[in-house]
Amino acid sequence: MDSRVDEEAPLVVGDRKVEQPKNYTRDVHILSISFLLVFLAYGAAQNLETTINKDLGTISLGILYVSFMFCSMVASLVVRLMGSKNALVLGTSGYWLFVAANLKPSWFTMVPASLYLGFSSSIIWVGQGTYLTSVARSHARDHNLHEGPVIGIFNGEFWAMFACHQLFGNLVTLALLRDGKEGSTSGTTLLMVVFLFSMTLGIILMCFIRKNEVEDGKEAKGSSVGFYDSVVSLPRMIITPLLNKRMVLIVPLLAYSGLQQAFVWAEFTKDVVTPAIGVSGVGGAMAVYGALDAVCSITAGRFTSGLSSITFIVSGGAVAQAFVFLWLLLGYRVTSGALGTAYPLLMAALLGIGDGVLNTQISALLALLFKDDTEGAFAQLKVWQSGAIAVVFFLSPYITMQAMVVVMLAGVCFSLLSFLTLSVWVEKVFFHGQNQ
């Protein structure tokens, strides 16, 4: 993080003890590592879900993301009442229970676990966005730094570390199932036990992040309103952000960010990677995807300074993914030899670059544009993301790969156009305001 910031320690000036500003980078490190430990287990388990549990796995994931979508509508209220740290710790429990359910997969274990994970996912991701934004603002204020670059750097570190879960999770899976044991009970059981151990470490570590004093003040103030009043105001909290022109113009980008993730999980690995380099190549392709995702996340975060930089970076990521979709639609054919292996890996790299860009820049964009309702903005992100992911999982068995690629190409073009419209409009309003 910022090397110019000294470590947190009291200074003595004469007879007066002066405390240095609190260094929030420690909490970002802990939060990032905790998510890595939890999601390297969950992400790899999700990748295997349709292989080890067949139809039950597909249906469970569909139920999960439908639950995620609906629970995201109330997640901002839950996070506001609980506080973002408590929401983060509670949210990890759903991931632990879902992986534990895979030790004895059945309708009676997987379906309830999927429903609860939908709720847990909604509060952990709204809590993550709220917490990371609040500590970034506090860090910028306490150290007299510009808010935009700090938000970018904090998001860059978090999303880079998070993207590594695909790399490490797939390496663990390859190591434990290298002899094709994914169909055996003993191999899968050992893998899930290792995953549960990793998640337990992540949950314990999550407890050590500090609450933000600014957020504590908001939480205490909000608690005086009362639970009943909060519930009554819930419909307004869900609908109000959608009455904001900025949010309406961002929604297509939020939905597309979910579409492109689900496309990689549900379509790209099945219809592009597997025919070219086999099932064994899926882990390698996803490792490349995760590695480029991580590198791009931390790089994009370092270059984030405001709306102009976000616009430029998002446009670059969208172009990279649009190139892949055009390639698949117009010119790609499965070939043998080195090129047959290289092409899917190159596509995975470009898709990872796009995902890293979207993760860091959407989070920074919401933090900069919706300072008065951070929880509501991140709740909208998860509503549209999870809804789009659920649509892909449910439609995947019924439409062709070509049709899905057309949908993705249309989605990236429309979302980029809407986002550029937002950028021009916000810059125009800002410039007009400056000249009043």
N, C-alpha and C positions, 0 to 999 in steps of 0.2 A: 504494500500500500504506500501511502505518502511518507517518504523518508524524512521530510522536513518536520514532521510532527514528532516531538519528543515523547518519551514514555511518560505515563501518568505518575507524577511524584510531587510531593509538597516542596515548596521553596520557602526559605526563611529570609525575610527582608527586615533587618533590624529586629524589633521585638514582635513583628507581625508575620504570621504564617500565611503564605499565599499558595493556594492550590492551583496547579496547572489544569488547563481544560482537560476534560475526560477524553481518552482516546477510544473511539468506538470501533476502530479497526479490529480489535480483539474479538468483539462480538460478531463481526462479519466473518472472521476466520472460523469461529466455533460454529456459527450457523451453516456455513458452506460445507464444512467437514461433516456435520451431522446429516445434512441432506444427502451428501455423497454416500455415507454408510447405509442410510435407509434405502435410497433409491438404486444403488448398485444391486441390492437384493431384489427389490420390487420390480425394477425394470427388466432384469434378466428373467425373473419368474413370469412376467407378463409376456415376454418374447416366446417363452416355452409353453404358454397356457394352451394354445390351440393344438400343440403337438402332444403334450402329455395327457390332456383331458378332452381332446377332440371336440365334439359338439358342446359339451358342458362348459369348456373353456371359452368358446366363442360367445355363448349366451351369457356367461358370467361377466365377460368384459362389456357386452352390450348393456346389461343391467347396471353395471358399475357406472358407465358414463351417462346413462339416463338419470340415475340417482345423483350423480355429480352435478349435472345440469340443474336439476330442480333444487337441490340443496344449496347451490351457489346463489340462488335468489334470496335466501335468508342468511347466508354466511356473513354478510357485512354486519347484520344485527348481532349475531352470535359473537363475532370477533370484538365488536364494540362493547358488548356486555362483559365478555371474559377478559379482554386485553389480549394483545397479539402474542405475547409470550405463552400464556396459558393455552391459547388456541393452537400454537405450534406444538406444544408438548402433547396435548390431547389428540391432535391430528395424526401423530405418528402411530397411535394405537391401532387405527384402522388398517394401515399397511402391515403391521405385525400380525394381526388376526387373519388377514387375507392370505399371507404366506403360510401361516400355521394351518389354515383350512386345506391347503394343498397337501398336507401330510395325510389327510383322510378325505380326498375329494368326493363329494356327493352333492345331490341337490340340497340336502339339509345343512351342509356346511358352507358350500360355495355361494349359494344365493344370499343367505343372510350376511355373509362376510362381504359380498359385493355391494349390497345395499348400505351397510354401515361404512364401507370404504368410500362410497360416494359422498356421505356426509363428512367424513374425516378429511377427504381430499379438498372439499370446498373450504373448510375452515383453515387447513394448514396453508393453502395457497393464498387465500386472502390475508391470513396472518403474516405470511412471508413477505408479501408485497407491502403491507402496511408497516411491518417492523423495519424492513430494510430501508424504506423511504424515510421513516421517522428518525432512524439513527443517522442516516446520511445528512438530513437537514440539520440535526443537532450538531454533528461533526463540523459541517460547513459553518454554522453560526458560531460555535465555540472557538474555532480556529481562524475565523475571518477569511474563509475561502468562498469562492463562487459555488453556488448550489448545484448547478448543472454538471460540471465536471466531477464533483464528489458523488453525485447520484450515478453517473456513468461508471466511475471506477468501482464503486461498491457493487453495482449490478454486474459489471464485467467479471469481477472476481467470483461472485456467487454463481453466475450462469456458466462460467468456465469450469468451476469445480463440479457443478451439477452435471454438465455435459460429459464429464469423465466417468459418470456412472455406467454409460453404455460401454465404454472401453473396459473398465475393470470388471463389471458384472459379466460381460461376455467372456473375458479371460478366465474368470472363476468357473463359469459353466463349461468352457472348453477343457479346462484342467480336470474337472471332476467327471465329465461325461465324454472324455476323449475316445473311449472305446465303444461309443454308440449305446451308452447305458440309459439314454433318455426314455426308453420304453420300459426299463426295469424298475421295480419298486425300490430296491436297495439303492440304486444310483440316484433316483429322484429324491428319496428320503434323506440321504446324506447331503445332497445339494440344498434342500430346504432347511435342514438343521444349521448348516453353515450360514445361510441367508438370515435365519432368525438370530444367530449370534451377532452378525454384523449389524442388524437392525437394533438389537438391544443396546449395543455400544453407542449407536447414533442417538437413541432415545435418552440414554443417560447423559451424553454430552450436551444434548439440547437443553437440559435443565440448568446448565451453567451460563447461558446467555443472560445478560442483565436487562432488567426492565428499563425502558427509557423514561426519565422523569417527566418529559413533556407529555408523553402518552399517558403516564400515570395520572397526571393532572386532568387530561381529557376524560380518562376512564372514571375518575372520581366524580367529575362534573356530570358525566353522562348517567352515572348510576343514580343520581338524585332525581332524574326524570321518572324512574320507575319502570318495572318490567311491563306493566299493562300498557302504559303510554307508548313504549317502544314497539310492542306488538301491534297496537292500533295504527301506528305510523308506518308499519312495514310495507303496505302496498305503495305508499308514497315514496319510500326509500328505493323500491324496485323500479318504479316508473319514472321518477324524477330525472335520473341520469339520462334516460332516453329522450327527454324533452330538450336536452342540451344539444345544440347543433354540432358541437365538437365531438360529442360521443357518437352521434348518428353517423358522422363521417369516419369515425375510427372503427365502428362495428364490423364493416367488411374485412378489415385487416385482422381484427381479433378472431373472427370466424375462420379466416384463411389460415391463421397460425395453427389452429386445431386441425384443419383439413390436411395441411402438409405433413404434420406429425403422424396422423392416422394413415396417410398414404404410404409413408415409409414403413410403418409397422405392418399394415394389412396387405398392401399391394406390391410395393417395391421388392421386399424380401421374397415374396411368394412368386411373382410373375416376371421379375427381372434377374434377381441374384440367383435363385435356385435353378432355373433352366440353364444358366450360363456356367455356374461353378459349383452347383450342387448344394445340398442342405448344409454340408460342412463349411461352405463358404459364407453362410449367413452371418456367423459370428465374426468373421474377418471383415466383412463389409460393414457391419454395424460398429465394429471397433474403429474403422476408418471414419465412418460417419461421426462417431462420438469424439474422436481426436480432433477433427477439423471443426466440429461444433465448439469444442472447448477453446481452441486457439482463436477462433473468430470471435467468441464471446468476450474474452479478455482484451483482445485487440480493439474491437468495436467499443467496448466500455471505456478504454483509454482515450479514444478520439471523440467521445460524446461531450458536447459543451452546451448544446441548446437545440432548438427546433431545426435550425439549418443543417447542423451536422447529422441529426437524426434522419432528416429527409434524404440526405445524400447516402447515408449508410444503408437505410432501408431499401432505397432504390437499387443499390448494388446487389443486395441479397435477393431481391425479387427477380432481378435480371438473371442471376445465376440459376435460380430454380426454374424460371421460365425457359431457359436454354435446355435444361434437362427434359422438360415436358415436350418441347418442340422436337428434340432429338428422338424421344420415344415415339412420338406421333408420326414423324416424317421419315426418319432415316435409320433407326436402330434395328439391327437384326442380330440374333444370337450367332456368334461365330466361334470357331475353335482356336486353339493356340493361345499365345500370350495376350493378344488383343481381346479375345473372348473373356479373359479374366480381368484385364485392365479396364475395359469399358464400364462394367458395373461398379468397380471401385472408384473410378473417376466420377460417376454419377453420384455415388454415396458421398464423396467429398464435397461436391457442389451442393447437394441437398443439406449436408451438415453445415456448410457455410451459411446458407439461407436461414436455417433454424437458429444458429447462434446469433445472427443479426436480429431476427424477429424477437427472440427472447429478451435480449438486453435492451433493445431500442423501444419495444412496446412498454416494458416496465418503466424505463426512463421517461417516455412520453406521457404515460398516465400520471407519474409522479409530478411532472412539471405542469401539466394542464389542469389537474384536478386536486389542487392543494386543500380545498375545503371539504372534500369527501373522498379521501384516499381509499377507505374501506369499500365504499360503493363502486368506485372505479375498478378496483381489482376484482370485485365480485362480478361485475359485468364482463370482465376479461374471461373469467372462468365459466360463466354461463354460456357465452358464445363459443369458447374453445371446446368445452366438453360436449355441447350440443352437436358441433360439427364432427367431433370424433365419433360420437355415438351413431350419427348418420352413416359415416363411412363403414363402421363395423356391421351395421344392419344391412346396408346396401351391397356390400362387397360380394356376397354369394350370388347376387342376382344381376349384376351388370358386368360387362366385359372390361378388360384392362384398357382398351382403346377409349371406351366411353368415360372411364374414370380419369384418364389423362386429359381428355377434352374438358371435363369439369374442373380439373386442377388448373389448366391453362386459363380458362375463363375466370376462375377465382382469383388467380394472382394478378391478372390484368385489371379486373374490376376493383380489387382491393387497393392496388397501387394507385389507380386513377382517383379513387375516393380519398386516399391519404394525401396525394399531391394537392387535391382541391382544398383539403383541410389546411395544409401547410401554407398555401398561397393566401387563403382567407385569414388565418391567424396572423401572418406577417403583415397583411394589409391593415387589419384592425389595429395591430400594435403600432405600425408606422403612422397611421392616422391619429392614434391617441397621442403619440409623441409630438405631433405637430399641432395639437389643439392649443 
